[in-house]
């Protein structure tokens, strides 16, 4: 019987699917790196989320390993080169979190433009600051989308329904049909930053996007504009973002991801017009169930093949 090790919490439906497929499942969501390296040799498949790192050492210790499943989108925590060298299939569920992150970005835009978090905080402090929180509508504003994959497209559709103008940057040309449907204009990154009232980032991590948004890029943006990052923390150079907000180069930001998680730069917590959330863009019951079931189905197919 093939054995599968589940290293991080996943939706119960995923565990049921593994067992229904006749696999022997060990659920160890608190497994340590040392335990994983020692015990992986007894498994044909392994399932992780973002906590567990599948390093080269782990892969080389997995003498029976046939498949690695990442219940989510990014594969940053898996050594893909080592997996390929050993012929191990790596599967994930890139489509699973799309709707949840799209809704999160929409919420961020509304909260930033209407001072929702600030107003909530000051109300709970016993203050009535009605005249200080004059916000703006999203209708008529320009949204810049950096990275036009599944999530970028989803955000564009919602923003268009809210009456926003859409501009986008991507290294791949956007098809004409999509441009027409969304009245979207594809522009160079620098131009997207210049013209947008909101900029939302949806690019993968890696060397090509490391500190993609730094101080020179932030200085291209309007003083009234906001930046939102739900992609990867190191896409934004945090110290430059802090400087830009403190010096009113931009109006504010919303971050769900950070260069170090949990954030080590405590100065982030001192800024007034910034929203910080603990990497919860995909943390909905629906998204986690879909991530687990899609990943597990692909893992089962990989093991059986």
VEXPATOR-440476 format. One line per field, with one value per atom (N, C-alpha, C): atom name; x, y, z. Coordinates in nm, 3 decimals. Layout:
titor <- [CA_...]
east <- [X_...]
north <- [Y_...]
up <- [Z_...]
! end
This chain:
titor <- [N_CA_C_N_CA_C_N_CA_C_N_CA_C_N_CA_C_N_CA_C_N_CA_C_N_CA_C_N_CA_C_N_CA_C_N_CA_C_N_CA_C_N_CA_C_N_CA_C_N_CA_C_N_CA_C_N_CA_C_N_CA_C_N_CA_C_N_CA_C_N_CA_C_N_CA_C_N_CA_C_N_CA_C_N_CA_C_N_CA_C_N_CA_C_N_CA_C_N_CA_C_N_CA_C_N_CA_C_N_CA_C_N_CA_C_N_CA_C_N_CA_C_N_CA_C_N_CA_C_N_CA_C_N_CA_C_N_CA_C_N_CA_C_N_CA_C_N_CA_C_N_CA_C_N_CA_C_N_CA_C_N_CA_C_N_CA_C_N_CA_C_N_CA_C_N_CA_C_N_CA_C_N_CA_C_N_CA_C_N_CA_C_N_CA_C_N_CA_C_N_CA_C_N_CA_C_N_CA_C_N_CA_C_N_CA_C_N_CA_C_N_CA_C_N_CA_C_N_CA_C_N_CA_C_N_CA_C_N_CA_C_N_CA_C_N_CA_C_N_CA_C_N_CA_C_N_CA_C_N_CA_C_N_CA_C_N_CA_C_N_CA_C_N_CA_C_N_CA_C_N_CA_C_N_CA_C_N_CA_C_N_CA_C_N_CA_C_N_CA_C_N_CA_C_N_CA_C_N_CA_C_N_CA_C_N_CA_C_N_CA_C_N_CA_C_N_CA_C_N_CA_C_N_CA_C_N_CA_C_N_CA_C_N_CA_C_N_CA_C_N_CA_C_N_CA_C_N_CA_C_N_CA_C_N_CA_C_N_CA_C_N_CA_C_N_CA_C_N_CA_C_N_CA_C_N_CA_C_N_CA_C_N_CA_C_N_CA_C_N_CA_C_N_CA_C_N_CA_C_N_CA_C_N_CA_C_N_CA_C_N_CA_C_N_CA_C_N_CA_C_N_CA_C_N_CA_C_N_CA_C_N_CA_C_N_CA_C_N_CA_C_N_CA_C_N_CA_C_N_CA_C_N_CA_C_N_CA_C_N_CA_C_N_CA_C_N_CA_C_N_CA_C_N_CA_C_N_CA_C_N_CA_C_N_CA_C_N_CA_C_N_CA_C_N_CA_C_N_CA_C_N_CA_C_N_CA_C_N_CA_C_N_CA_C_N_CA_C_N_CA_C_N_CA_C_N_CA_C_N_CA_C_N_CA_C_N_CA_C_N_CA_C_N_CA_C_N_CA_C_N_CA_C_N_CA_C_N_CA_C_N_CA_C_N_CA_C_N_CA_C_N_CA_C_N_CA_C_N_CA_C_N_CA_C_N_CA_C_N_CA_C_N_CA_C_N_CA_C_N_CA_C_N_CA_C_N_CA_C_N_CA_C_N_CA_C_N_CA_C_N_CA_C_N_CA_C_N_CA_C_N_CA_C_N_CA_C_N_CA_C_N_CA_C_N_CA_C_N_CA_C_N_CA_C_N_CA_C_N_CA_C_N_CA_C_N_CA_C_N_CA_C_N_CA_C_N_CA_C_N_CA_C_N_CA_C_N_CA_C_N_CA_C_N_CA_C_N_CA_C_N_CA_C_N_CA_C_N_CA_C_N_CA_C_N_CA_C_N_CA_C_N_CA_C_N_CA_C_N_CA_C_N_CA_C_N_CA_C_N_CA_C_N_CA_C_N_CA_C_N_CA_C_N_CA_C_N_CA_C_N_CA_C_N_CA_C_N_CA_C_N_CA_C_N_CA_C_N_CA_C_N_CA_C_N_CA_C_N_CA_C_N_CA_C_N_CA_C_N_CA_C_N_CA_C_N_CA_C_N_CA_C_N_CA_C_N_CA_C_N_CA_C_N_CA_C_N_CA_C_N_CA_C_N_CA_C_N_CA_C_N_CA_C_N_CA_C_N_CA_C_N_CA_C_N_CA_C_N_CA_C_N_CA_C_N_CA_C_N_CA_C_N_CA_C_N_CA_C_N_CA_C_N_CA_C_N_CA_C_N_CA_C_N_CA_C_N_CA_C_N_CA_C_N_CA_C_N_CA_C_N_CA_C_N_CA_C_N_CA_C_N_CA_C_N_CA_C_N_CA_C_N_CA_C_N_CA_C_N_CA_C_N_CA_C_N_CA_C_N_CA_C_N_CA_C_N_CA_C_N_CA_C_N_CA_C_N_CA_C_N_CA_C_N_CA_C_N_CA_C_N_CA_C_N_CA_C_N_CA_C_N_CA_C_N_CA_C_N_CA_C_N_CA_C_N_CA_C_N_CA_C_N_CA_C_N_CA_C_N_CA_C_N_CA_C_N_CA_C_N_CA_C_N_CA_C_N_CA_C_N_CA_C_N_CA_C_N_CA_C_N_CA_C_N_CA_C]
east <- [0.084_0.000_0.088_0.055_0.130_0.098_0.199_0.184_0.200_0.119_0.125_0.138_0.229_0.250_0.193_0.102_0.045_0.111_0.190_0.275_0.212_0.107_0.044_-0.107_-0.179_-0.324_-0.387_-0.471_-0.549_-0.694_-0.784_-0.925_-0.949_-1.042_-1.071_-1.108_-1.169_-1.211_-1.090_-0.978_-0.857_-0.808_-0.814_-0.773_-0.865_-0.995_-1.092_-1.065_-1.030_-1.002_-0.881_-0.778_-0.657_-0.691_-0.767_-0.803_-0.896_-0.989_-1.081_-1.009_-0.893_-0.814_-0.728_-0.743_-0.670_-0.528_-0.500_-0.366_-0.358_-0.243_-0.216_-0.171_-0.249_-0.226_-0.178_-0.068_-0.022_-0.038_-0.116_-0.144_-0.060_0.045_0.138_0.161_0.063_0.071_0.172_0.235_0.337_0.475_0.493_0.621_0.734_0.848_0.964_1.049_1.135_1.225_1.311_1.361_1.446_1.365_1.244_1.159_1.123_1.096_1.059_1.174_1.294_1.411_1.433_1.410_1.430_1.321_1.195_1.082_1.035_1.076_1.024_1.055_1.160_1.200_1.093_0.995_0.892_0.766_0.770_0.647_0.661_0.547_0.540_0.496_0.425_0.377_0.379_0.388_0.386_0.302_0.222_0.137_0.177_0.198_0.234_0.150_0.154_0.104_0.226_0.228_0.342_0.441_0.399_0.487_0.605_0.576_0.679_0.763_0.893_0.986_1.032_1.011_1.061_1.193_1.302_1.434_1.499_1.614_1.690_1.723_1.758_1.791_1.672_1.554_1.434_1.408_1.419_1.392_1.491_1.618_1.719_1.703_1.639_1.612_1.488_1.405_1.281_1.299_1.355_1.389_1.266_1.149_1.026_0.941_0.983_0.897_0.867_0.738_0.693_0.627_0.565_0.489_0.489_0.494_0.484_0.364_0.276_0.159_0.166_0.144_0.138_-0.006_-0.076_-0.217_-0.229_-0.210_-0.214_-0.154_-0.102_-0.057_0.094_0.168_0.313_0.387_0.505_0.589_0.724_0.729_0.854_0.918_0.838_0.889_0.927_0.934_0.972_1.091_1.194_1.310_1.272_1.227_1.177_1.288_1.407_1.520_1.553_1.561_1.592_1.482_1.356_1.244_1.252_1.283_1.292_1.406_1.518_1.634_1.600_1.513_1.476_1.348_1.293_1.173_1.049_1.046_0.932_0.835_0.711_0.608_0.569_0.560_0.515_0.382_0.281_0.148_0.100_0.014_-0.046_-0.184_-0.241_-0.376_-0.379_-0.316_-0.304_-0.435_-0.541_-0.670_-0.754_-0.708_-0.794_-0.819_-0.723_-0.734_-0.782_-0.807_-0.835_-0.947_-1.064_-1.179_-1.155_-1.093_-1.068_-0.975_-0.869_-0.774_-0.836_-0.915_-0.985_-1.072_-1.147_-1.234_-1.153_-1.037_-0.951_-0.900_-0.855_-0.804_-0.915_-1.035_-1.149_-1.176_-1.172_-1.191_-1.085_-0.962_-0.853_-0.878_-0.919_-0.942_-1.051_-1.158_-1.268_-1.224_-1.154_-1.111_-1.013_-0.922_-0.826_-0.894_-0.983_-1.045_-1.146_-1.200_-1.302_-1.256_-1.128_-1.072_-1.140_-1.182_-1.263_-1.187_-1.062_-0.985_-0.955_-0.919_-0.892_-1.017_-1.130_-1.255_-1.298_-1.281_-1.314_-1.227_-1.097_-1.004_-1.037_-1.060_-1.086_-1.224_-1.321_-1.452_-1.438_-1.357_-1.337_-1.256_-1.189_-1.117_-1.207_-1.334_-1.430_-1.431_-1.374_-1.365_-1.469_-1.521_-1.620_-1.558_-1.486_-1.408_-1.475_-1.602_-1.681_-1.623_-1.582_-1.537_-1.395_-1.321_-1.182_-1.172_-1.278_-1.271_-1.352_-1.317_-1.377_-1.306_-1.376_-1.314_-1.340_-1.315_-1.336_-1.404_-1.482_-1.542_-1.439_-1.459_-1.374_-1.418_-1.544_-1.599_-1.520_-1.472_-1.398_-1.248_-1.202_-1.059_-0.990_-0.859_-0.779_-0.710_-0.731_-0.666_-0.556_-0.435_-0.322_-0.297_-0.299_-0.279_-0.143_-0.055_0.081_0.085_0.080_0.068_-0.074_-0.095_-0.233_-0.262_-0.243_-0.280_-0.422_-0.450_-0.586_-0.640_-0.559_-0.607_-0.618_-0.518_-0.524_-0.647_-0.681_-0.801_-0.928_-0.929_-1.045_-1.066_-0.957_-0.965_-1.015_-0.967_-1.008_-1.158_-1.215_-1.359_-1.441_-1.400_-1.473_-1.457_-1.334_-1.307_-1.384_-1.394_-1.470_-1.617_-1.669_-1.809_-1.831_-1.726_-1.734_-1.712_-1.692_-1.676_-1.534_-1.438_-1.299_-1.240_-1.141_-1.065_-0.949_-0.920_-0.820_-0.700_-0.580_-0.455_-0.377_-0.295_-0.225_-0.086_0.002_0.135_0.153_0.205_0.244_0.350_0.440_0.546_0.491_0.371_0.305_0.195_0.185_0.079_-0.060_-0.147_-0.285_-0.366_-0.450_-0.524_-0.624_-0.651_-0.736_-0.878_-0.930_-1.066_-1.081_-0.984_-0.987_-0.976_-0.890_-0.875_-1.006_-1.075_-1.202_-1.309_-1.318_-1.422_-1.408_-1.284_-1.261_-1.222_-1.225_-1.179_-1.043_-0.957_-0.828_-0.717_-0.621_-0.504_-0.380_-0.300_-0.175_-0.063_0.009_0.111_0.240_0.352_0.475_0.455_0.533_0.518_0.525_0.622_0.639_0.516_0.453_0.334_0.214_0.204_0.097_0.108_0.228_0.248_0.213_0.246_0.221_0.072_-0.007_-0.146_-0.246_-0.206_-0.302_-0.331_-0.456_-0.496_-0.475_-0.488_-0.458_-0.370_-0.269_-0.185_-0.191_-0.227_-0.233_-0.136_-0.060_0.050_0.010_0.031_-0.005_0.100_0.225_0.336_0.393_0.458_0.520_0.648_0.691_0.818_0.933_1.053_1.170_1.262_1.374_1.477_1.426_1.339_1.291_1.198_1.137_1.042_1.089_1.210_1.263_1.277_1.210_1.211_1.173_1.076_1.024_0.974_0.912_0.863_0.957_1.040_1.133_1.107_1.192_1.167_1.157_1.248_1.232_1.098_1.048_0.918_0.805_0.816_0.713_0.705_0.818_0.819_0.749_0.724_0.648_0.498_0.453_0.311_0.258_0.127_0.061_0.069_0.079_0.076_-0.055_-0.160_-0.291_-0.315_-0.216_-0.238_-0.202_-0.252_-0.230_-0.172_-0.095_-0.042_-0.087_-0.123_-0.174_-0.088_-0.042_0.039_-0.018_-0.069_-0.115_-0.039_0.074_0.148_0.259_0.378_0.491_0.554_0.595_0.642_0.761_0.857_0.978_0.963_0.841_0.816_0.826_0.795_0.803_0.919_1.002_1.110_1.048_1.032_0.953_1.009_1.139_1.195_1.167_1.164_1.131_0.983_0.897_0.754_0.727_0.790_0.775_0.815_0.930_0.978_0.876_0.823_0.728_0.600_0.551_0.428_0.456_0.566_0.599_0.621_0.674_0.706_0.600_0.483_0.367_0.396_0.488_0.513_0.393_0.336_0.207_0.118_-0.012_-0.108_-0.110_-0.084_-0.091_-0.078_-0.101_-0.082_-0.164_-0.180_-0.237_-0.147_-0.101_-0.008_-0.065_-0.070_-0.106_0.015_0.125_0.248_0.366_0.475_0.585_0.718_0.823_0.957_0.997_0.964_0.983_0.848_0.807_0.677_0.695_0.642_0.576_0.671_0.617_0.702_0.801_0.925_1.028_1.048_1.000_1.015_0.897_0.915_0.806_0.762_0.842_0.802_0.676_0.650_0.525_0.404_0.413_0.300_0.272_0.365_0.349_0.282_0.266_0.210_0.059_0.000_-0.144_-0.224_-0.189_-0.273_-0.214_-0.204_-0.159_-0.240_-0.283_-0.358_-0.266_-0.255_-0.170_-0.253_-0.241_-0.310_-0.210_-0.227_-0.126_-0.133_-0.114_-0.109_-0.236_-0.350_-0.478_-0.559_-0.494_-0.566_-0.641_-0.582_-0.647_-0.712_-0.721_-0.774_-0.925_-0.994_-1.138_-1.168_-1.279_-1.315_-1.326_-1.383_-1.404_-1.271_-1.180_-1.051_-0.968_-0.968_-0.887_-0.941_-1.072_-1.130_-1.093_-1.103_-1.069_-0.921_-0.836_-0.692_-0.658_-0.721_-0.693_-0.741_-0.864_-0.921_-0.852_-0.824_-0.756_-0.615_-0.543_-0.406_-0.402_-0.490_-0.493_-0.528_-0.626_-0.662_-0.543_-0.469_-0.352_-0.239_-0.227_-0.125_-0.156_-0.283_-0.324_-0.294_-0.327_-0.300_-0.151_-0.069_0.076_0.133_0.085_0.134_0.094_-0.031_-0.081_-0.018_0.029_0.088_0.235]
north <- [-0.120_0.000_0.125_0.220_0.346_0.431_0.502_0.582_0.730_0.814_0.958_1.028_1.124_1.204_1.344_1.386_1.521_1.603_1.704_1.778_1.905_1.954_2.079_2.058_2.142_2.129_2.150_2.056_2.073_2.037_2.075_2.047_1.896_1.860_1.719_1.641_1.710_1.642_1.586_1.655_1.605_1.476_1.468_1.347_1.231_1.259_1.155_1.101_1.191_1.148_1.057_1.090_1.006_0.866_0.859_0.729_0.651_0.721_0.655_0.596_0.654_0.604_0.484_0.440_0.322_0.351_0.477_0.514_0.512_0.478_0.482_0.624_0.695_0.838_0.862_0.937_0.985_1.137_1.185_1.329_1.384_1.460_1.512_1.661_1.745_1.888_1.967_1.902_1.971_1.909_1.833_1.765_1.867_1.837_1.926_1.894_1.987_1.960_1.836_1.819_1.703_1.573_1.574_1.455_1.424_1.529_1.509_1.446_1.498_1.443_1.297_1.263_1.126_1.031_1.078_0.988_0.983_1.076_1.085_0.960_0.888_0.770_0.661_0.671_0.568_0.603_0.712_0.759_0.771_0.746_0.762_0.903_0.969_1.104_1.190_1.321_1.414_1.535_1.586_1.703_1.812_1.933_2.047_2.168_2.268_2.401_2.493_2.600_2.692_2.674_2.614_2.602_2.509_2.393_2.289_2.314_2.301_2.320_2.182_2.159_2.035_2.069_2.054_2.091_1.978_2.009_1.906_1.790_1.821_1.715_1.623_1.682_1.602_1.514_1.573_1.499_1.385_1.409_1.304_1.194_1.227_1.125_1.042_1.094_1.026_0.922_0.810_0.706_0.648_0.654_0.603_0.712_0.835_0.949_0.957_0.965_0.976_1.110_1.172_1.294_1.383_1.515_1.617_1.705_1.725_1.809_1.934_2.049_2.177_2.226_2.221_2.260_2.412_2.469_2.613_2.652_2.774_2.829_2.821_2.895_2.906_2.777_2.764_2.646_2.688_2.804_2.858_2.767_2.690_2.607_2.465_2.444_2.313_2.331_2.248_2.253_2.181_2.259_2.202_2.138_2.194_2.138_1.999_1.984_1.854_1.752_1.797_1.707_1.658_1.749_1.712_1.614_1.636_1.547_1.404_1.389_1.256_1.203_1.279_1.234_1.236_1.323_1.333_1.437_1.399_1.490_1.589_1.717_1.821_1.876_1.872_1.919_2.024_2.112_2.213_2.248_2.357_2.397_2.547_2.594_2.739_2.813_2.742_2.808_2.816_2.749_2.732_2.859_2.950_3.067_3.192_3.180_3.298_3.384_3.326_3.405_3.470_3.397_3.452_3.572_3.562_3.674_3.792_3.765_3.872_3.951_3.881_3.948_4.024_3.969_4.036_4.169_4.167_4.289_4.393_4.350_4.442_4.504_4.421_4.471_4.573_4.545_4.638_4.773_4.773_4.899_4.982_4.915_4.986_5.037_4.952_4.993_5.110_5.109_5.219_5.348_5.340_5.462_5.522_5.442_5.491_5.494_5.476_5.484_5.386_5.273_5.184_5.137_5.096_5.046_5.157_5.275_5.388_5.429_5.435_5.477_5.377_5.249_5.145_5.160_5.181_5.193_5.313_5.428_5.549_5.547_5.483_5.467_5.385_5.279_5.194_5.263_5.371_5.454_5.564_5.563_5.660_5.792_5.794_5.918_5.918_6.035_6.053_6.149_6.093_6.174_6.179_6.206_6.202_6.290_6.411_6.505_6.475_6.395_6.365_6.253_6.175_6.059_6.078_6.184_6.206_6.116_6.017_5.921_5.951_5.851_5.861_5.736_5.751_5.636_5.568_5.439_5.367_5.397_5.426_5.456_5.570_5.547_5.648_5.649_5.572_5.567_5.466_5.477_5.387_5.283_5.158_5.046_4.992_4.987_4.927_4.787_4.689_4.549_4.506_4.468_4.424_4.272_4.206_4.061_4.023_3.981_3.961_3.812_3.736_3.594_3.575_3.459_3.429_3.535_3.568_3.662_3.802_3.844_3.975_3.993_3.889_3.894_3.903_3.826_3.829_3.965_4.026_4.160_4.259_4.246_4.337_4.331_4.212_4.197_4.266_4.248_4.312_4.464_4.508_4.652_4.718_4.649_4.702_4.718_4.620_4.628_4.745_4.786_4.899_5.034_5.028_5.152_5.203_5.118_5.161_5.144_5.224_5.211_5.115_5.024_4.921_4.939_4.943_4.933_4.817_4.753_4.634_4.623_4.563_4.527_4.377_4.316_4.175_4.154_4.060_4.032_3.958_3.901_3.831_3.921_3.932_4.015_3.965_4.058_4.025_4.018_3.916_3.896_4.009_4.034_4.147_4.133_4.010_3.989_4.036_4.000_4.042_4.193_4.252_4.398_4.467_4.416_4.477_4.456_4.335_4.305_4.391_4.419_4.493_4.638_4.679_4.813_4.839_4.741_4.740_4.784_4.856_4.898_4.836_4.767_4.709_4.812_4.840_4.944_4.893_4.962_4.931_4.954_4.886_4.896_5.040_5.116_5.253_5.338_5.315_5.392_5.350_5.221_5.174_5.243_5.253_5.317_5.465_5.531_5.676_5.711_5.631_5.671_5.615_5.521_5.448_5.516_5.503_5.545_5.431_5.308_5.188_5.099_5.039_4.941_4.812_4.702_4.573_4.477_4.405_4.321_4.174_4.109_3.967_3.895_3.907_3.844_3.732_3.633_3.526_3.575_3.502_3.533_3.486_3.526_3.485_3.601_3.569_3.670_3.783_3.751_3.852_3.954_3.921_4.014_4.061_4.022_4.062_4.214_4.277_4.423_4.494_4.435_4.497_4.638_4.654_4.785_4.840_4.937_5.002_5.152_5.230_5.373_5.445_5.419_5.485_5.456_5.332_5.298_5.368_5.371_5.435_5.585_5.645_5.788_5.819_5.717_5.737_5.751_5.703_5.698_5.833_5.849_5.971_5.981_6.101_6.116_6.067_6.059_6.015_5.866_5.794_5.654_5.556_5.433_5.325_5.204_5.124_5.000_4.883_4.773_4.654_4.535_4.458_4.340_4.217_4.125_3.994_3.882_3.916_3.816_3.753_3.813_3.766_3.886_3.868_3.980_4.053_3.978_4.044_4.110_4.112_4.190_4.340_4.376_4.515_4.529_4.630_4.660_4.737_4.670_4.725_4.856_4.867_4.990_5.109_5.085_5.192_5.228_5.128_5.154_5.237_5.201_5.278_5.424_5.444_5.580_5.655_5.587_5.652_5.694_5.613_5.648_5.759_5.747_5.849_5.986_5.988_6.114_6.154_6.087_6.121_6.114_6.025_5.999_5.925_5.833_5.771_5.785_5.759_5.781_5.667_5.545_5.433_5.300_5.193_5.058_4.957_4.839_4.723_4.604_4.537_4.424_4.299_4.192_4.062_3.970_4.012_3.934_4.025_3.965_4.043_3.978_4.060_4.008_3.898_3.917_3.814_3.794_3.669_3.641_3.556_3.600_3.729_3.846_3.966_4.081_4.113_4.138_4.175_4.326_4.397_4.543_4.607_4.634_4.683_4.824_4.894_5.029_5.026_4.914_4.897_4.923_4.883_4.891_5.034_5.124_5.261_5.351_5.302_5.384_5.388_5.505_5.520_5.465_5.502_5.461_5.340_5.235_5.107_4.997_4.900_4.786_4.665_4.592_4.474_4.353_4.245_4.120_4.005_3.899_3.794_3.684_3.722_3.628_3.542_3.610_3.539_3.555_3.598_3.619_3.496_3.379_3.255_3.179_3.242_3.173_3.186_3.120_3.103_2.954_2.916_2.774_2.717_2.798_2.751_2.731_2.827_2.818_2.702_2.683_2.577_2.438_2.426_2.298_2.269_2.369_2.350_2.320_2.390_2.365_2.222_2.176_2.041_1.936_1.949_1.845_1.840_1.956_1.957_1.901_1.942_1.894_1.744_1.698_1.555_1.472_1.516_1.442_1.429_1.538_1.535_1.452_1.453_1.370_1.221_1.185_1.045_0.999_1.082_1.047_1.030_1.117_1.110_0.982_0.947_0.825_0.701_0.697_0.581_0.565_0.677_0.668_0.628]
up <- [0.000_0.000_0.000_-0.088_-0.094_0.029_0.077_0.197_0.163_0.231_0.210_0.345_0.350_0.470_0.448_0.535_0.529_0.638_0.598_0.693_0.748_0.686_0.730_0.734_0.810_0.815_0.677_0.635_0.512_0.544_0.455_0.476_0.490_0.579_0.605_0.479_0.384_0.261_0.187_0.195_0.131_0.194_0.327_0.398_0.360_0.354_0.317_0.177_0.085_-0.052_-0.059_0.018_0.020_0.071_0.179_0.236_0.143_0.078_-0.014_-0.135_-0.168_-0.280_-0.240_-0.115_-0.069_-0.024_0.008_0.053_0.206_0.257_0.401_0.434_0.516_0.540_0.683_0.696_0.826_0.828_0.922_0.934_1.048_1.013_1.114_1.088_1.123_1.090_1.171_1.270_1.350_1.332_1.227_1.204_1.191_1.251_1.245_1.123_1.081_0.967_0.990_1.111_1.139_1.129_1.181_1.173_1.028_0.951_0.811_0.734_0.753_0.683_0.720_0.846_0.891_0.840_0.843_0.819_0.674_0.590_0.454_0.372_0.411_0.334_0.330_0.420_0.424_0.347_0.266_0.201_0.049_-0.018_-0.164_-0.204_-0.114_-0.143_-0.018_-0.038_0.074_0.034_0.129_0.106_0.205_0.154_0.238_0.201_0.288_0.252_0.247_0.325_0.318_0.432_0.544_0.660_0.634_0.579_0.562_0.438_0.452_0.341_0.291_0.162_0.101_0.034_0.108_0.062_-0.018_-0.075_-0.146_-0.052_0.072_0.168_0.192_0.204_0.225_0.103_-0.015_-0.138_-0.156_-0.128_-0.144_-0.040_0.073_0.175_0.141_0.050_0.016_-0.092_-0.055_-0.153_-0.224_-0.161_-0.224_-0.287_-0.268_-0.302_-0.452_-0.484_-0.622_-0.652_-0.550_-0.575_-0.452_-0.479_-0.376_-0.410_-0.314_-0.336_-0.251_-0.312_-0.239_-0.245_-0.133_-0.129_-0.131_-0.249_-0.266_-0.399_-0.406_-0.534_-0.551_-0.469_-0.487_-0.455_-0.517_-0.494_-0.437_-0.372_-0.320_-0.216_-0.145_-0.036_-0.080_-0.211_-0.265_-0.359_-0.342_-0.431_-0.561_-0.657_-0.782_-0.864_-0.857_-0.932_-0.880_-0.749_-0.689_-0.720_-0.717_-0.747_-0.892_-0.983_-1.124_-1.147_-1.080_-1.095_-1.055_-0.957_-0.909_-0.973_-1.068_-1.138_-1.051_-0.952_-0.861_-0.914_-0.925_-0.975_-0.865_-0.900_-0.808_-0.857_-0.772_-0.810_-0.711_-0.759_-0.671_-0.722_-0.672_-0.710_-0.733_-0.841_-0.860_-0.874_-0.915_-0.934_-0.807_-0.700_-0.583_-0.503_-0.500_-0.414_-0.487_-0.616_-0.698_-0.642_-0.621_-0.577_-0.442_-0.351_-0.217_-0.222_-0.302_-0.309_-0.383_-0.486_-0.558_-0.460_-0.377_-0.281_-0.176_-0.137_-0.041_-0.097_-0.222_-0.286_-0.296_-0.332_-0.339_-0.203_-0.099_0.037_0.076_0.039_0.069_0.002_-0.125_-0.195_-0.127_-0.089_-0.023_0.113_0.189_0.323_0.318_0.221_0.209_0.168_0.071_0.018_0.114_0.206_0.299_0.445_0.471_0.607_0.702_0.656_0.739_0.863_0.846_0.961_1.060_1.010_1.098_1.176_1.104_1.168_1.276_1.248_1.346_1.471_1.451_1.563_1.651_1.588_1.668_1.735_1.670_1.735_1.863_1.859_1.977_2.084_2.046_2.142_2.199_2.159_2.209_2.134_2.014_1.936_1.824_1.794_1.686_1.584_1.485_1.391_1.254_1.253_1.131_1.020_1.052_0.948_0.900_0.974_0.935_0.834_0.818_0.732_0.604_0.530_0.399_0.299_0.250_0.160_0.014_-0.069_-0.212_-0.264_-0.370_-0.436_-0.526_-0.549_-0.645_-0.788_-0.805_-0.937_-1.001_-1.122_-1.195_-1.170_-1.070_-1.040_-1.132_-1.141_-1.225_-1.139_-1.174_-1.106_-1.195_-1.141_-1.211_-1.159_-1.248_-1.210_-1.262_-1.171_-1.208_-1.196_-1.311_-1.317_-1.350_-1.476_-1.522_-1.544_-1.436_-1.439_-1.390_-1.330_-1.285_-1.189_-1.088_-0.987_-1.045_-1.123_-1.186_-1.272_-1.349_-1.434_-1.348_-1.239_-1.151_-1.087_-1.043_-0.985_-1.089_-1.212_-1.320_-1.344_-1.341_-1.364_-1.256_-1.130_-1.020_-1.027_-1.053_-1.058_-1.172_-1.282_-1.396_-1.359_-1.285_-1.241_-1.145_-1.076_-0.983_-1.054_-1.184_-1.261_-1.268_-1.239_-1.243_-1.383_-1.415_-1.538_-1.509_-1.602_-1.577_-1.669_-1.610_-1.686_-1.626_-1.706_-1.657_-1.716_-1.637_-1.685_-1.671_-1.776_-1.770_-1.877_-1.850_-1.947_-2.069_-2.055_-2.166_-2.222_-2.354_-2.413_-2.372_-2.338_-2.303_-2.431_-2.444_-2.569_-2.593_-2.720_-2.759_-2.709_-2.704_-2.656_-2.512_-2.428_-2.287_-2.276_-2.355_-2.352_-2.386_-2.485_-2.527_-2.421_-2.366_-2.267_-2.142_-2.102_-1.978_-2.005_-2.131_-2.169_-2.107_-2.119_-2.050_-2.143_-2.086_-2.163_-2.101_-2.182_-2.134_-2.153_-2.044_-2.044_-1.982_-2.007_-1.934_-1.784_-1.703_-1.557_-1.509_-1.557_-1.510_-1.539_-1.653_-1.688_-1.604_-1.576_-1.487_-1.352_-1.300_-1.170_-1.175_-1.284_-1.296_-1.299_-1.368_-1.395_-1.296_-1.210_-1.128_-0.995_-0.950_-0.816_-0.716_-0.764_-0.686_-0.772_-0.710_-0.779_-0.699_-0.762_-0.695_-0.761_-0.680_-0.729_-0.729_-0.843_-0.858_-0.941_-0.899_-0.969_-0.884_-0.946_-0.868_-0.800_-0.699_-0.636_-0.724_-0.689_-0.766_-0.794_-0.855_-0.879_-0.967_-1.063_-1.156_-1.096_-0.981_-0.918_-0.781_-0.741_-0.610_-0.605_-0.507_-0.491_-0.621_-0.690_-0.811_-0.782_-0.665_-0.624_-0.516_-0.557_-0.465_-0.466_-0.402_-0.390_-0.525_-0.620_-0.751_-0.817_-0.801_-0.859_-0.781_-0.651_-0.570_-0.599_-0.632_-0.663_-0.794_-0.875_-0.999_-0.971_-0.857_-0.827_-0.780_-0.789_-0.743_-0.590_-0.535_-0.389_-0.326_-0.407_-0.357_-0.378_-0.429_-0.468_-0.357_-0.375_-0.279_-0.351_-0.277_-0.333_-0.246_-0.311_-0.243_-0.283_-0.185_-0.216_-0.149_-0.231_-0.183_-0.253_-0.316_-0.395_-0.314_-0.314_-0.236_-0.167_-0.042_0.038_-0.021_-0.078_-0.126_-0.262_-0.316_-0.438_-0.406_-0.282_-0.236_-0.138_-0.159_-0.065_0.051_0.164_0.274_0.329_0.343_0.398_0.307_0.175_0.081_0.088_0.108_0.122_0.247_0.356_0.481_0.459_0.395_0.366_0.280_0.179_0.086_0.156_0.249_0.321_0.422_0.496_0.597_0.534_0.412_0.345_0.242_0.250_0.167_0.017_-0.021_-0.163_-0.222_-0.142_-0.175_-0.052_-0.071_0.038_0.139_0.093_0.186_0.116_0.190_0.136_0.214_0.154_0.222_0.191_0.295_0.278_0.345_0.270_0.326_0.332_0.269_0.265_0.299_0.351_0.404_0.370_0.372_0.339_0.438_0.564_0.666_0.732_0.748_0.811_0.935_1.051_1.077_1.055_1.030_0.996_1.107_1.066_1.162_1.169_1.066_1.063_1.137_1.264_1.349_1.312_1.232_1.192_1.107_1.043_0.967_1.056_1.182_1.272_1.319_1.293_1.340_1.237_1.115_1.007_1.017_0.995_1.013_0.897_0.773_0.660_0.589_0.666_0.610_0.676_0.596_0.648_0.640_0.751_0.759_0.798_0.722_0.756_0.747_0.826_0.840_0.734_0.608_0.495_0.491_0.488_0.493_0.363_0.256_0.130_0.082_0.105_0.062_0.176_0.293_0.411_0.421_0.329_0.341_0.339_0.397_0.401_0.260_0.172_0.034_-0.038_-0.023_-0.091_-0.038_0.094_0.151_0.116_0.108_0.066_-0.079_-0.166_-0.306_-0.323_-0.247_-0.256_-0.216_-0.108_-0.061_-0.160_-0.208_-0.295_-0.432_-0.489_-0.619_-0.608_-0.503_-0.486_-0.461_-0.373_-0.340_-0.463_-0.542_-0.662_-0.757_-0.773_-0.861_-0.803_-0.670_-0.605_-0.623_-0.605_-0.623_-0.765_-0.862_-1.003_-1.027_-0.967_-0.985_-0.924_-0.805_-0.738_-0.818_-0.862_-0.935_-1.072_-1.128_-1.262_-1.257]
! end
